């Protein structure tokens, strides 16, 4: 893997981690059950994507 590819994966990991954290935080603060559930699903999706990028290393 080239240095440029490693930098891309590192950047993608950072973005997915931010999205995962933001989704979790927002989900826990919402009173709307449907919206909170949707954000919980987004958190799971970003966790999966984070793990897929991590497995590339």
N, C-alpha and C positions, 0 to 999 in steps of 0.2 A: 504494500500500500504506500502510495506517495505521501509526502509531507502535506501537500495540498488536500488530499483526500482525508487525511487525519484531522486537519484543521476544520474541514467541512463537518465531519462527524462530531467533533468537539463542540462546534457551534450548534449543530442540531440537537445535541444532548442538552445544552444550556437552554435552548428554546423550549424543548419539551418539558424540562424541569420547571421552567417558569410557568408554562401553561398548566401543568399538573398542580402546582402550588396555588395559582390563582383560581383555578376551578374548585379546588378543595375549600379554599378560604371563602369564596363567594357562596358556595353551596351551603356551608355551615351558617352563613349569616342571613340567608333568605328565609322569608316566612311563607312564600308561595311554594307549596309542596311539589307541584309539577315542574317548576323551574329549577328547584333544588335537586330534584331527581335527575333532570336533564344534565345539570352541571356535574352531578355525581358520575353519570355515564361518560361525560367528556373527560373527567379525571381518569377514569379507567382506560379510556382510549389513549390518552396521552401517556399513561403509565406503560401501556403496551408498546407504543411507539418508542418511548425512551428505552425500554428493554431490547427492542429490535436493533436500535442504533448501537446500544452497548454491546450486543452480541457480535456486531461487525468487527469489534476490536478483538 
